[in-house]
């Protein structure tokens, strides 16, 4: 069972609850780390005492602690690995690192179970022979704990977590693109990459590898994705999956970026086409005599690029200051406020784990930063419709998850100016028949979850007729 573990299918319908448990993974994982290392330490001390041979003058018999510790280690590791696996299956994370981390966890569980198996071997006669495999597996488990938790740390804190605060030699490194003469610009690095950074990498990066594709370097681009099609076929844009995806009709499922996301400008698409047409090489530069096609593209592209590079530099500094400010505001009121990984420059608000008491007042405190929030997720918060008044000021809000709150829907009218709002989750809230009617003020919203609400099906049906573009689902929906 243990070996086949990562491949157990999970039924779709119990999803959000399982993901909810999965979310505890970052909290739980501290137990096995401490326990395994503690078991190992006691085992080490016990070996040391035996080695000294002085059985009678033992200060303490460590072996009485090892059995129980081994058992709790094995159990907490199992729970942690299951939680991590659920997070993995939720699809919010992906990529090589995550897989290695998951396998690390699974192997750790196997090593621990094997150690326990030999430890409790019933036959006393062979106990001496069992000692070696038991200790071997225990030490292996110790090594795996260290490797796995390091990988996990890298995932949550990023590659350069340990080194990011090292003083930089050139603190105000100017943007490379701006310093270069147009003739020196490297087509891929300086022109194609910034477009992908802006419009592709939110879904195609090391951690979120949609379609198995990473678009953060030339090498990863060339490696391609799940379809195993060639992304770049030199001199043949139409055969190149990369270009092909950009020119599919907007409503095509395979169109990139997907239709609901910011699209490429026509001249940006032209640039991809031109680059592949001329060979799609990594090091190609613009050169002194760019062709007319390229000149025409650059005339439109460069002003944009320079401006956005300058803006990015300025924004980066401001964003760092804002992040600090908002993180500490969040800590004050018991919420987690973080940068939105998907929408650069915006912030997400979610519950702490374990949750703090969140009231209408807590939400009111977010008011002076209202336009900065893209996602609010407050499952189980002690808030009602008054909180929606503050939410109504969050003009860039896209996702609003308020399951298990006291919201009845009366306050939904406050949200009528939120033009970007896409998803609302009010499952298991106190949503009422009159409250839900206010959805007619929000025709732009795409999905509303109303599972467990006190609304009747006639009302839901007439709302659905009234709002053909909105999916009103009697499902629990995502909580985060
Ligand atoms: C909102 C998320 C999102 C964004 C943004 C996005 N993609 Fe994708 N991409 C996906 C998903 C999901 C898939 C997998 C489904 C599919 O193949 O259509 C995918 C698959 C692909 C594939 C196919 C990989 C393979 O071999 O199967 C290519 C190529 C691709 N994307 C290119 C791009 C490019 C280029 C951009 C930016 C211009 C981009 N994507 C932006 C979500 C995104």
Boltz pocket constraint, residues with backbone or C-beta under 6 A from the ligand:
constraints:
  - pocket:
      binder: B
      contacts: [[A, 195], [A, 196], [A, 199], [A, 200], [A, 201], [A, 202], [A, 203], [A, 204], [A, 210], [A, 211], [A, 212], [A, 213], [A, 224], [A, 225], [A, 226], [A, 227], [A, 228], [A, 229], [A, 231], [A, 241], [A, 242], [A, 245], [A, 253], [A, 254], [A, 255], [A, 256], [A, 257], [A, 258], [A, 261], [A, 264]]
      max_distance: 6.0
